[in-house]
Amino acid sequence: MALKTADLVMFMGQSNMAGRGVATAEHPEAAPELIPGAGYEYRAVSAPGRLVPIAEPFGRLENRPGGIDDGDMKTGSMVTAFVNEYYSLTGVPVVGVSASKGGSIIAQWRPGAAYFEDTVWRLSSAEDFLRKSGVAVRHTFMLWCQGESDADIGNTGNEYRRDFTLMLDALTARGIERCFLIKTGRFNGAGRSYAPMRQLQERVAAEDSRVTVASRLFETMLDRGLMKDRFHYLQQAYNEVGRDAAETVAGFDWHM
């Protein structure tokens, strides 16, 4: 394997990280093809002995009974667009690990909960593989996109903040250097608003030095006609958010 140095990225959250992207006649943009050498998926569940060039749907085979299991729901994510842009800007390949579950609430990501423990297992497996393969890891970070399910039940205050902090404390202790947060978008329907969740996410990033908002673009997609249902987006939207987040992460000053 020619890979010598990489950044290790945990792609975490609920369905809009897992990816529900599709193309339509009006919006035919598909997920991009991977730039050769830009990134690899480490499949802790289905192929733990090798790296696989990233392709969409990212993480489709990484279902683990009793842990993170998204069934066959993944159709296309922001990951390939993120990786291509990140590599173009930094020259550093990404090793990506899928750790996302549609419909999940923050309580399921607390230390001791199934999704958290599975995430740590996937992270440890990737680290062990890269170390044994002689790949030097430059940075280890998480890209986090979650919040719709908590907003649906009104959990947009101190309880959410507590559980998020517990999760981040434990992941930081495990070597995650930073959480790059992709903000929740808008609800495509009547009777509810995701504005309180977006406001909470801004407060978390302002008050926790370990958190950086990587993209706010999802909240623009409803007005642009790029939502495919009440919660999810067309592939064009995922591609745009992936590129936008990559610009933020690539420009981050790790020495600040």
C-alpha positions in Angstrom: 0.0 0.0 0.0 1.5 3.3 -1.1 -0.3 5.4 1.6 2.2 6.9 4.0 0.4 9.8 5.7 -3.3 10.5 6.2 -5.8 12.3 8.4 -8.2 9.9 10.2 -11.8 11.2 10.0 -14.8 9.8 11.9 -18.0 10.7 9.9 -20.6 10.7 12.7 -24.2 11.6 13.3 -27.6 10.7 11.9 -29.2 10.4 8.5 -27.8 13.5 6.9 -24.3 12.3 7.7 -25.2 8.8 6.6 -26.4 10.2 3.4 -29.8 10.0 1.7 -28.8 11.7 -1.5 -30.5 11.1 -4.9 -30.5 12.8 -8.2 -33.6 14.0 -10.1 -34.3 15.2 -13.6 -34.4 18.8 -12.3 -31.2 18.3 -10.2 -29.2 15.6 -11.9 -26.0 16.1 -10.1 -24.7 12.8 -8.7 -22.0 12.2 -6.1 -18.5 12.9 -7.6 -16.0 10.2 -8.5 -13.1 10.1 -6.0 -9.9 11.8 -7.0 -7.4 8.9 -7.2 -5.5 8.7 -3.9 -7.7 11.3 -2.1 -9.2 9.0 0.4 -9.9 5.5 1.6 -12.7 4.0 3.7 -11.6 1.8 6.6 -14.3 -0.8 7.0 -14.0 -2.0 10.5 -17.0 -4.3 10.1 -16.9 -5.7 6.6 -13.3 -5.4 5.5 -11.0 -4.8 8.5 -7.8 -6.0 6.8 -7.6 -3.4 4.1 -8.4 0.1 2.9 -10.9 0.6 0.1 -11.1 3.8 -2.1 -14.0 5.9 -1.0 -17.1 5.5 -3.0 -20.8 6.3 -2.5 -22.9 5.2 -0.7 -20.1 5.6 1.9 -20.4 3.2 4.8 -23.2 1.1 3.1 -21.6 -2.2 4.3 -20.7 -1.1 7.8 -23.8 -2.3 9.7 -23.0 -4.0 13.0 -25.8 -5.8 14.9 -26.1 -4.3 18.4 -24.2 -1.2 17.3 -24.5 1.2 14.4 -26.8 -0.4 11.8 -28.3 1.8 9.2 -29.7 -1.0 7.1 -29.8 -0.3 3.4 -30.8 3.4 3.9 -27.6 5.0 2.7 -27.9 6.3 -0.9 -25.3 9.1 -1.2 -23.5 11.3 1.3 -21.3 14.4 1.5 -18.2 12.3 2.2 -16.7 11.9 -1.3 -17.2 15.6 -2.0 -15.6 16.5 1.3 -12.6 14.2 0.7 -12.0 15.4 -2.9 -12.0 19.1 -1.8 -10.0 18.4 1.3 -7.3 16.6 -0.7 -7.3 19.3 -3.3 -6.7 22.0 -0.7 -4.2 20.1 1.6 -2.6 17.3 -0.4 -3.4 15.0 2.6 -5.4 11.9 2.0 -8.3 11.0 4.3 -9.0 7.7 5.9 -12.7 7.8 6.6 -14.7 5.7 9.1 -18.4 5.5 8.9 -20.2 6.0 12.2 -23.7 7.3 11.5 -27.2 6.1 12.2 -30.4 7.6 10.8 -32.9 8.8 13.4 -30.4 8.7 16.3 -30.8 11.1 19.3 -27.9 12.5 21.3 -28.6 10.2 24.3 -27.6 7.3 22.0 -24.2 8.8 21.6 -23.3 9.2 25.3 -20.5 7.1 26.7 -21.8 3.6 27.5 -24.5 3.8 24.8 -24.4 1.4 21.9 -23.5 4.0 19.1 -20.8 5.6 21.2 -19.2 2.3 22.1 -19.3 1.1 18.5 -17.8 4.4 17.4 -14.9 3.9 19.8 -14.4 0.3 18.6 -14.3 1.5 14.9 -11.9 4.3 15.8 -9.6 1.9 17.7 -9.7 -0.7 14.8 -8.8 2.0 12.3 -5.9 3.2 14.5 -4.6 -0.3 15.0 -4.7 -1.0 11.3 -3.0 2.2 10.2 -0.3 1.7 12.8 0.4 -1.9 11.7 0.4 -0.7 8.1 3.0 2.0 8.7 0.6 4.9 7.9 1.4 8.0 9.9 -1.8 9.8 11.1 -1.4 13.6 11.0 -4.7 14.6 12.6 -7.7 12.6 14.0 -11.0 14.5 14.0 -14.8 14.0 13.7 -17.2 15.5 11.3 -20.5 15.6 13.2 -24.0 16.2 11.7 -26.9 15.4 14.0 -29.8 17.1 15.7 -33.0 16.7 13.8 -34.3 13.9 15.9 -33.7 15.8 19.1 -35.3 18.9 17.7 -38.3 16.8 16.8 -38.8 16.0 20.5 -37.9 19.5 21.8 -34.5 18.5 23.2 -32.7 21.7 22.2 -31.4 22.9 25.6 -29.3 21.9 28.6 -30.0 18.2 28.3 -28.7 18.0 24.7 -25.7 20.1 25.7 -24.9 17.8 28.6 -25.0 14.7 26.5 -23.1 16.2 23.6 -20.4 17.4 26.1 -20.2 13.9 27.7 -19.7 12.4 24.2 -17.0 14.9 23.2 -15.2 14.6 26.5 -14.9 10.9 26.1 -13.9 11.1 22.4 -11.3 13.8 23.2 -9.8 11.4 25.8 -9.7 8.8 23.1 -7.7 11.0 20.7 -10.2 13.0 18.7 -8.6 16.4 18.3 -11.6 18.4 17.2 -15.3 18.3 16.4 -16.2 19.9 13.1 -19.9 20.5 13.3 -22.3 20.6 10.3 -25.3 22.5 11.3 -28.8 21.2 11.0 -31.0 22.5 8.2 -34.7 23.4 8.1 -37.7 21.2 8.4 -39.5 20.8 5.0 -43.1 20.9 6.4 -45.4 22.5 8.8 -45.7 22.5 12.6 -42.1 22.4 13.7 -38.9 24.4 13.5 -35.3 23.4 13.7 -34.2 27.0 14.5 -33.7 26.3 18.3 -31.3 23.4 17.4 -29.3 25.6 15.0 -29.1 28.3 17.7 -27.9 25.7 20.2 -25.3 24.4 17.8 -23.9 28.0 17.4 -23.8 28.4 21.2 -21.9 25.1 21.6 -19.3 26.1 19.0 -18.9 29.6 20.6 -18.5 28.2 24.1 -16.5 25.0 23.6 -13.0 25.5 22.2 -13.0 22.0 20.7 -15.9 22.6 18.4 -15.9 24.5 15.0 -18.9 25.0 12.8 -17.8 23.6 9.4 -20.9 24.4 7.3 -24.2 26.2 7.6 -25.3 25.4 4.1 -28.0 22.9 4.9 -30.3 25.7 6.2 -30.3 27.2 2.7 -31.4 24.1 0.8 -35.2 24.4 1.5 -35.4 27.7 -0.3 -33.3 26.4 -3.1 -35.5 23.4 -3.7 -32.8 20.9 -2.8 -34.7 18.9 -0.2 -36.1 15.5 -1.3 -38.4 15.1 1.7 -39.1 16.7 5.1 -35.7 15.9 6.5 -33.2 15.0 3.7 -31.5 16.4 0.7 -30.8 15.8 -3.0 -27.3 14.7 -3.8 -26.4 18.2 -5.1 -26.9 19.6 -1.6 -24.8 16.9 0.1 -22.0 17.6 -2.4 -22.1 21.4 -1.7 -22.1 20.9 2.0 -19.2 18.4 1.8 -17.1 20.9 -0.2 -18.0 23.8 2.1 -17.0 21.8 5.2 -13.8 20.7 3.6 -12.8 24.3 3.0 -13.4 25.1 6.7 -11.4 22.1 7.9 -8.6 22.6 5.4 -8.2 26.2 6.6 -8.3 25.4 10.3 -5.2 26.5 12.2 -4.3 23.5 14.3 -1.7 25.6 16.2 -4.2 28.1 17.6 
